Amino acid sequence: MELQYQIGNNYVDISRNLIIVNKGSDLEQQITLPPKTLAVLTELAQRQGQVLSHESLMNSVWQDSVVSPNSLQRCITQLRKALGDDSKKQFFIKTHAKKGYSLELRVVFLSQTNNSNANALNKQIQQTSTIGFEQSTSQTLFFRSKNIMIVFFCLIILASFSFLSPTPRHFNFNTLTPITATDAKEMNASFSPDGKYIIFHRFDGLCSNNIWAKEISTGKESQLTTQYGFYGAHHFTDEGDQIAFMAKEDCGPKEKIRRNLAELNLKESSQTALNQQKLNFEEQSKTCWNLMTLDYRLALKEPQAPVVAASCSQGELSDPVWLDNGNIAALKKENNFWQIVKFMPKAPIHTPLYADSEKNYYHLLYNKSLDQLIAIGINSNDEHVIDLLNSKGKLLSSNIIIRPETLPPFKLIHPIQDPQQQQLIFTTGKRLYSLSFVGKVEQVSRFNHNHISRINFSQDGESLVAVQGTIDTDIVRLSLMEIASTKRSSGSDEKPDSHDFNQVHQTYPSLARSTFQDRDAQFQPQGELIAFISSRSGTEQIWLKDKSQVSQLTHFAMGTAIDSFRWSETGESVLVAADAMLIKVLLDKTIISYPLTFAVPKLLHWSVENNVLVLIRKGGEQQLASYNLDTHQLTKHASADIKWAARANDGKIVFLDDNNVFWLIKGDEKQLIMKLYQQVGSQRFIVKNDIIYSMNRKAKLWQYDIEKQIFSVIGQLDKYTNFVSDLRKDELLLTHILSAKKEIVMLSHKED
C-alpha cells in the first residue's frame, strides 16, 4: 500500500494517520484521522474516478471484521469534513445512489519520488554545511537562536497535546465489596470529597428517594434529607460542604393541573378559547425539575431539607456542577437545544455561559485543576463532540469524538473525571473506556463482574463506587376475560412498598421464566411464535418462544442494548433498534443492517410498505418521524421528548410525551387527549383497531376508543405489572416485575 499521496493541495501520510490540508499555503492544517478512515480514502485513491461499491469498500477495509454499514458512512463523513467537502458539494468524494462512492480529484502517489527527494535533500544539507564561517558570527547566532526558539515552541505544543491526550492508564478492579444490602433499591453513589463516606440514594418504590451517607470505616448510615423526593444524581463542592442535584416536584400529576383539566372539560368555549386553554395546559403539564442544594455537613448531624437554588420556572435544567468560585454551572434547555448557563445560589436569575446553535449538549463536567468545563454534545452532522471551556464560558477547544469499533456510533456517553490523569472514563456495562480531551476513545479495561453501572471514582482514583444489579422481569400471557374478572388485587396501591421491593413477586405464571430481564413480548403475525427481548445470555438479544421451546434468534455483540423491536407484517423477520441502529433479522438468522446517518433510539411501528415509525435523534434533537427503508424518505411528525408512540387507523399517530400527556396527530393537526391525562401509569401503550390500551397508576387496565372518545376500565392488574406490549384477539402480553435488585458496591484492586 502507498504510504503517501497527494489529492489536489492535500497531502496524505498513512504512516502518521495524517492529512495535511492546503499544504504549503497560509491555510495549511494538519488533521489526524482514524486508520480505518484513511484506509477508505486510500481504497478510493487507488482507483480514482471509479465507483467502488459499499460492499467492496467494507470487504477491503474491514475484511473479516463484522461491523455496521454505518462505519463506512461515518468514515466518508469524516473525510469530507477534513477535506472541506460535504454531501451537497461532493467536490472530492461523490456519492452514487445505491452504487457506492468515487474519488473525483486526480491522485499523485509520492513513494516513487522518495529516493530522488532524499538525495536532493542530502545535497542541500551538504551545501549548507560548507558555508561555515563565510557568514558572520552574529548571523550564525541569530539563526541558531531562531532554531532553538522554534524547537522550544514545538516541544511546548507536543507537551500540550500529550497533556490533552495522555496514554490512558489501565485498570484491574479484581475485588468487589458490597456497600448496601437492603430491600430498597439504591442508586447514584459517590465518594464524599474527604473519602470517609459513600453517598447514595435509597428509593421508596420506583421514583421517590432519600439521600443517605454511609461511613466506610464503621458502616454507620445517616439519612441526609428530611423526606422523600424525586431527587436526581448529586454533585459535591470541592470543599465537601454542599451538594447540588436536580429534584422533580413529584412523581405524578399536579393538583393544579387536575383542576385546570376539569375546567377545560366542563367549560363550553369558543374554539379559539379552547385552543388557548390547551396551550396553557400543555405549558403547565411540563415536567418541572428544580436545582437544589443541601448543606452536607449539617445533614451528617441531622437530616436537612434541600434548598431551591434555581426554580424550574426558569426552564428545564440538567447536570449541575459546582465551580471553583462557588457558582453552579448547568445545562439549560432553550428551544429544544441544551446550552450552558451559570447560577449563583439563591440568585433569582441565571447567566448564559456558552451556546452554539450547531451543537446540542447532553453531559457537563467540571475539572477543578484546569478550572475548565467539559461539555459532551452532538453537532449538526450528528457527530459527538467534546468541548473544553474556561469557567467564564470561552471555548478553548472542540473535537469530534473518535470511537473504536467496539463502541457503537450513536451511543450516548456520560463520562466521569479520572482523578489520576487528565482524561475521562465511562463504562458501557462490561467494558471501561477512556476519553481524552481531544476526543480519542480507547478501551482500557473489562469488568470481571456483571451488571455494573453508574460508576464514580474515589479521590485517589484507585477505587470505584458503582451500582450493581438488574431488574428481574418476566413475560406474562393473560386473557382480557381473566383481567376483567379480577375484582380485587394488590394493585390498589400506587407503588410497590420499599420493604418488599427487592423480594420476588410472581403473581402470574411466566411465559419463559428466567432470573434476568425478559420484556416486550410480541405475537408473530400469521404464526404461533412469540418474540421478546431477554438478557439471559449476558447481553440483550431477541428470543423466540415456540410452544415449550425457547431459542435465541440474534447474536449481537457483548454490551449491545436493545430498546425495541417489531415483527414484519408477514412474520418472516424482526426489525430491531439496537444501540440506536436499525437491524433486520430473518428467522434463518440472516442479518441486514440499514446504514442510517442518524440515531434511532426507539422503533415504534413497521408497516408492510416498509415504512417505520421511529424516534430519531438528529443534531441532538429528538423527533418523532416516519422513515421509508426503501426510498430513505424521512417525514417529521413532532419535536418533543416522547416516551412512546403508535400508529392508529387512517394514518393517525398517538404519542405519550415526557410529561405523561397523550396526543393524537391527524394530518398536520396535533390534538390533546384530555380524558387520558390522569390515566398514565406506564411509559408504554399499544393501539389495536383504533383502541388504546394501557394502565394507570393503580394498575387498572383501561381502553380508549379514539374515534368515539370513550374511556373504560377493563380490570385490575397486579401492581408489579410494568407495561402491556401486545394484544391478539383477547390475549394480552405483559411485562411483569418480579424483583429489582440494585445495590451499591465498591470496586478496587488487591494483589493475590
N, C-alpha and C positions, 0 to 999 in steps of 0.2 A: 504494500500500500504506500502511495506517495505521502511523505510527511509534511511537505509544504507546497502550497499552490496559491495562485492569485486569481481573484474574481473581481474584475474592474479595478478599483483602487483599494480593494480589501485583501489583506494578506492572511492566509490561514496556516497556522502552525499546529498540526495534530499532536506533535510530541509534547507541546505545552498546553493543550486544550484551549487554544487561544485564537481569536480573530482580532486582527488589527484593522480597524475600520478607518477609511480615508488615510491610508498610510502615506507619510511624507508631507501631509498638509497641516495647516494650523488646527484642523478639526480632528486630528488623529486621536483615536481612542482604543484602548485595549479592553477586550471583553472576554472573560473566561466562561466557557460553556461546558456542560457535562460531556463526557466522552461519547455517549450514545448519540447525542445531538449532532456532534461533529461527524460521527460515523454516517449519519443520514446525509449530511451535506456532502461528504466525500463520495458516497454512492451516486448522488446526483451529479457531482462534478466529473466523475469518471465516465459518465455517459451523458455529457452536457447536450442539451437540446432534445434528448429522448424522453419519452413519457415512461416513468417507472411506476408500476402498479403498487398499490398498498401492500399486496401480498409479497411481492419481490423485495420491497424495502424491509418489511418485517422479517422475512426469512434471512436476508443478508445481514441485518444489523443485530437482530436478537437470536438468530439461529435456533437453537433448541430450547431457548427460554420461553415460558408461557407467560405472556403479558397481555394487557388490554390494548386494543387498537388505539385507545386514547393516548398511549405512549408515543405513537408516531405523530399524531395530531399535535401533541404538546411539543415535540421536537421541532416541527415545522413552525409553530408559533414562536418559539424561542429564536429560531434562525431568522425569521422575518423581523422580529424586534431588534435583534443585534445588527442586521444589515440595513435597518431603516426602511424596511419593506412592510407591507401589511396585506391583508386578504383582499383589499379593494384594488390597490395599485398593482400588485403582483409583478413588480419590475424585475425582481430576482427569481423568485420561486413561483411558478404558475400552477394553479390547481386545474386539473382536467376532470370535470364532473364524472363520477363513477368509474374513473380510469386510474388516476394517480397524480403524480407531480413531475415537473420538469424544471431544470435549472436553465434559465434563458440567456444569461450572460456568458461570454467567452471565458474559458478557464485556461490558465497557463501554469503547468506544473514546473516547479523550480528545482527539483532534485537533480535534473540533468545538468544544470549550470552550477551546481555546488562546487565542483572541483576548480573550475575556472575562477569563480568568485573568490575561493580561498586563496589561490595563487596570487590573484591581483591584490588581495588584502595583505598577504605576506610581503609582497614587493613594496607596497605603500609603507608598511611598518619599517622595512629596511631603509627606505629613502628618508623617512622621518628621523631615524636614529642617527644618520650621518650628519645631520645639521649641527648637533652638539653645540660647541661654543661659538659657532658663527652668529648665533643670536646673543643678545646682551643678557647679562645676569638678571636684570630687572624683569625682562620679558619671560625668562625661564621661571623665575619665582612667581610671576603673575599667573602663568598658565598652570604651574603646579598647584598654586593656591586655589585656582578656579576648579581644577580637577578634584582636589581634596574636598572642596565645598559640595561639588556635585555628588561625590561618593557619600559624604556625610548625610546629605538630604535623602539620597536613595536608601541609606540604612534606616533613617527615621521612618520613611514610607514603608519599608519592609517590616520594621518593628511594629508599626501601627497596624498593618494588615495581619501580622501574626497575633497581635493582641485581640483584634476583632474576630479572627478566625483561628483560634488555637487548636492544637491537636487534642481532640477530645479524650478525656480520661475514661477508662473502662471500669465498670462496676461489677462486683461479685457479692450480691446480697444473698448469703447462704443460710442465714438464720432468721426465723420468723418468731416474734414474741407477741402473744395476744395481749392487747391492752384492755379491751372490754369483752364481756361475755354475758350479755343480758338478754331478756326477751324483747327489748326495744331495738328498733333499727337505729344505728349510729352512722353518722356521715361527717364530711367536711372537717377532717382532723388536721391539726398543725402543731408544731412545737412552739412554746412561748419563747420570746427572744432570749430569755436567760437560760433556756434549755431545761428548766426544772419541771415544767408541766407539759402535758399534751391537752390541747383544747379541742373539743369536738361538739357536735350537735346530736342530741338524743331526741328521737321522734316519738310523738304520741300518735300512732296510726301512720298515715301516709304523708301528711304535709306539715302539720304543726310540730314545732320542736323547741327545746330549750338549749342554751349553750352551757356546756359543762367544762370543768377543768379537772384533770387527774394528775396528782403529784407522782412523778416517776419513781422516786426513792421509796415512798411509803405506800403508794397505791390509793391514797385518800382522794375521794371525789368531792367536788364542790360545784353546786349549781350556781351559775353566774347571773342568769336572767331571772326576773321575778315570776314571769308567767309565760305560758306557751305563746308562740307567734310563728308566722311563716317566715323564718329567717334564712337568708342565703349565706353562702360561704363568707368567712370573715377574713380581715386583714389587719395586722398589728402595725402600730407605730414602731420605729426602731428603738425607742426608749422603753417600749413594752408597757406603757401606761394606758393606752387607748386601743379599742378595737373598732373597726368600721365594717359595716355589712349592709346589704340591702334587705328590706323587710316588706313583704306584701301586707296589705291591710287585713285581709282574712283569706280563708280558703274557699269561700263561697260567695254568692251574690250579696250585694249590699242592700240594706233595708231601704235606703233612699231610692235605689233603682226599682225595687219592688213597688214602691208607692207610685213612682212615675209610670211604671208599666201598667198598673191598674188604672191610672187616669187615662193613659193612652188608649186602653182597650174600651173604656166606658164612654169616653167623651166623643161626641159626634162633631167633627170639624170639617172644614173645607180641605180639599186635597193639599193645598199649599201649607196650611197649618199642620196637617198630619205629617207631611214630609219634614217640616221643621222639627216636629216632636221626635220623629225617627232619628234625625241627625243629632238632636240633643241626647237621646237615649244612647246612641252609638258612642258619643263622647263620654257620657257618664259611666258606661259599662267597661271602659278600658281598664286593663289591669294596672293597678297603682302600686308601685314599689317606692318606698321612702328610703333615703340614705340615712342610716342610723349610726350612732356611736355609743360605746359603752365604756365606763371607767373600769378598766380591768383590775387595777389594784384594790379599789374599793369592793369590787364584786367578789374577789377572793375571800374577803372577810364576811361579806353579806350580799345576797343577791341584789342586783340593781335593775332598775327599769331603763331600757335603752332610751336615748335622747334623739329626737329627729334633727339631723344636721341639714338635710335638704328635703323639702316636701316633693312628693311625686306630682304635685300640681304644676311643677316647673317642667315636667316632661319625663319620658321614660329614661331611666338610668341603669348603668351596669358597671361591673368591675371596678369598684372604688379602691384606690391605693393611696396611702399616706405619703406625702412628700416630705423632704427634709426640713422644710420651713413650717411644718405644722398644718399646711393646707391639704386638701384632698383632691386628687385628680380622678376623673371617672369618664366613662363613655356615656354620651347622651344622644338619643335618637332625635333627629330633625329631618322631616320629610323622607322617612324611610332610610336615612343614612345615619350611621353612627359616627360622631365626631368626639374630640377630646375637650373636656371642659375642666375648670378648676373651681372648687368650693372652699370658702373659709368657713370652718364650723360655726354654726349658729347665724351665719350671714344670710340675708333673705334672697340673694341672687347668686348666680354663677357667672364665671368669666370664661369666654371661649379661649381655648389654648391653641388648638390646631384642627383644621378641617381641610379635606381635599375632596372635591366633587368626583374625582376619579377613583376614590378608594372608600371602602366600607369596612370599618374596623370591627373586630369581634372579640379581641382579647387585649388587655392592657396590664403592664407590669411596671415596676419602678426599680431601678438599680441605684442604690444609695451611694456606692463607692464612686460611680461615674456621675451621679446626680442627673440621671437620664431616664426618660420614659421610653418604654419599648412597646410598640403597638403592632399587633398582628392583624392583617386585614386582607381584603380581596379587591383587586383593581378592576377596571372596566374591561380588561381582557380575560377576566376570570382566573388570573394568576394570584397566588397567595404571596403576600409581601411582608417584610419585616422592616419597620421604620424606627429609627432612633431619633429622639427629640430631647433638647435640654428642658429643664423644668420651667422655662419661660415660653415654651412652645415653638422654638425654632427647630426646623427639620435639619438634622445633621447628616443622615444617610438614609437611603431607601434601596432595598434589594429584593429581588424576586427570590422566593424560597425554592431551592432546587432539591428535589426529593429523590431518594433511592427507589428502585423498582419495588421494594418490599412495602413502601408506604403509598397507598392509593392516592391518585392525583387530586381528588376533590375532598379528601378527609380534612375536617377542621381540626386544628391542633391548638391546645391550651397549655403551653409550656410554663415551667417554673424556673427561677434563677438557681444556678449551681453555685453554692457558697464558696467553693474552692477555685472556680475558674470562671472567666468571663464568657459564659455560654449559657444556653437554656437547655432544659431537659423536659421531655414529655414521654408518656407511655401510651401504647395502643392496646394494652392488656398484657400480652406476653413479652412484647419487645419494648426495650428502652432506647430512646433516640436522643441525640444531641442536636441542637440548632445553634449555629454560630450567628454572630451579629451581622454577617454578610449573607446570610440565607442558606448556608450549606447544612444539610441534614445528613447525619450518619447514625447507623445503628451501633450502640455502644454496649449493649448487654441484652440478656434474656432472663426473665424471672423464672426461678425454679418452682414458683408457687402459682396456683391458678386463681383466677378471678380477682386480680389486683387492679385497683383504680384509684383515682384522686390522690396522687402522691404529693408529699411535701417534705423538704429536707430539714434535718437538724441544722443548728447554726454552724457546726464544723463540717457539714457536708458528708459525714461518714454514715449517717443513718437516714432512713426514710420512714415516715409515718404514712399509712395508707388505709384504704377501705378494702376489706376482703369479704367476698360473699356474692351470692346471687339470689334472685327471686325464683323460687320453685313454682312454676305454673304448669297446669295440665289442660288438655283439651277435653271438653265435655260435650256430649251429644244428647239433647233433650227435645221432646216434642212440645209444641205450643200448648197442647192439651194438658201435659204434665204441669207446666208452669201455671196455666190458668187455674188448675185445681188446687194450687198451693194457697191455703188460706192464711197461714201464719208461718213466719220463719224468723231466723236470727237476723234477717235483712232489715229489720226495723231500725237498727242502729245506723247512724250516718257514716260511721267509720269503724274500722277494727279497733279494739281496745289495745292499749300499749302492753298490758301484762300478758297477752296471749298472741301477740302479733307474730312472733317467731315460731310458734307451735304449728305443727302440721294439721290442717283442717281439710279433710276430704269428705265434704258433704255429698258430692256427686261421684259416681264411678267414672274413672278416667278412660279416655279412648285408647291411649297408649302410654301407660304410666312410666315416668322416669323421674329422677331426682333433680333434673335440670329444667331449663326453661323451654317448655313446649307451648307454642302460641299460634294465633292467627290461622286456624284451620279453615279450609275451603273445599266444598264439594267439587268433584270433577264434572264438568259439563258432559253430558252424553256418556257417562261412565260411573263406576262404583268406587273409584279411588277417592281418598281424602288426602290432600296435601297440607303440610303445616311446617312451620319454622321450628327447629329444635337445636339446642346447643349440646345435646347428649354425647356427641363425638368430640367435644372440646372446642369446636368452632361452630358458629351458626351455619346450618345447612338446611336445604329443603328435603323433607322426608315424606314418604308415601305410606299410607295405611291402606292395605288391601285385605279386607276381612280380618283374619287373625294375624296376618303378616305385616311387619313394619320394615321398610327398606330405605336406604339413603339414596336420594336422587343426585344431589350435587356433591362436588368435592372441591369446594373453594379453598383458597389458601388460608393458613392459620391466621386468626385475628380478623377475618372478614366479618363485617357487620351487615346483616340483612335487615332492612327496615320493613319491607313489604314485598308482596308478590301477587300475581294474578294469573289464573288459568286462561288459555286461549279459549274462544267460544266453541272450538271443536274438541277441547280436552286433550289435544295431542302434545301440548307443551305448556311450560310456565314461563312467564316473564318476571324477572327478579330485579328489584332495586337493591344492589349490593354495593356498599361503600360509595353510595351516590352515583353509581353507574348502572346502566340497563344491560342485562344479560339474559338472553333467551336460552332455555334448556329444554330439549326434546326428551321424550320419555326413554329414548335409547341412550340418553346422557350426552348427546351431541350439544355443543355449546356454540352459540352465535352471539358475539358482542357487538354493540352499537357504539361507534366512535363519536360520541357527543362532545361538544365543546363546552357544555355547561353541566352543572351538577344536578342530579335528580334525587333529592333526599327521600321522596315518597312517590310510590306508584299506586294510583287510586282506581284506575279502570282501564280495561283493554278491550276494544271493540273488534268486530270481525273485519272492519275496514282498515285495521292496523293503526287506528287512532288510539293514543293513550292519554288519559287524564293524569297529570303529574303535578307535583310541587317541584319547581325548579329553583335554582339559585344562580342568578346572573348578576355579575358585578357585586356580589354580596347581598343582593336584594332578593327576598323570596317572592315568587309569583305562582299563582295557580294558572296552569296553561294546558292546552291540548297540543300534542305533537304527533305528526304522522311519521311512522317509522320508514315508510317507503319514499315519500316526497320530501321529508325533512321540514315540512311546513310547521311553524310554531305559531299558535294563536293564544294570546294572553287573555285571561278572564278577570283576574283580580290581583292586586298587590297588597298583601296583608300577611300577618303572622297567623297561619292557618294550621289547626290541629288535624283536620281530616276533611275529605270531600268525597262525593259520589255522584254519578250520573243518574238522572231520572229519565222518564219518558220524554219524547219530543225535544231532545237536546237540552233539557233543563239540568242545572247543576245545583246541588245542595252542598254547602260547606259550613263547618264549625270553626269560628275564629278563636284566637288565643284568649279571648275574654269570655268564652263559653256562650257565645251568641250564634244562633243558627241563621243562615242567609240562603236565599233562593235566587239564582241567576236565571233569568228568562230573556234570551237575546242579549241586548245591551243594558237591561234593567236589573238592578240588584234590590231585592226586597227582604226586609226583616221578617223572620218568622217569630212573631212575638209570643205565641202560645207555647213555644218550647223553651223560653228563656229560663224558667225555673225548673226545667226537667233535665238538666245536664248533670250526669253523674259519671260519665265516661268520656274519654278522649276519642272514642270511635263510635261509628254507627254504620248501618247498612241501609240500602234503598232497594226494594223489590216491588215492581209493579206500581210505582209511584207512591209507595208507602215507606216512611222512615221508621226504622226500628232501633231503639237504644234503651238505656236505663237511666234512672235518676239517682240522686244521692242516697235515697233509701232503698236502692237496689230493686226498684219496681220496673219491670219490663213494660215498655209502652210502644204504641204505634201512632203515627200521624199521617193521615191521608192528605197529600199535598194539594190535590185539586179540590177536594171537598172541605179542606181545612178543619178536619175533625180529629181531635185528640182523644185517645182512650188508653187505659191501663190494661195490660194483658194478664199480668200476675206477678207474684213475688219471687225474686231470685235470692240466692244466698248472698250475704253481704260481702263475701270474698270473691264474687264474680268481678272480673276485670273489664271485659267488653264482649260484645257479640260480634262474630266475624262472618257468618254466612247463614243463609236460610234457603232450604229447598222443600217445597210443599209445606208440610207442617213441622219439619225438623230443623232445629236451631243448633248451630255450633258456637260454643262459648270458650273463652279463655278464663280459667279459674285459678286464683292464687291459693296455693297450699301453704307456703311459708315464705318469709322474707328474711334471709339471714345476711345481715350487713354488720360487720364488726370492725373495730379499729385494731390494726396490727402495726408492729414496728419491724422494719427490715434492716438488718445490719450484717456485718461480716465478722466471722470468728474463725481463727485458724484451727485446723484439725489437731 
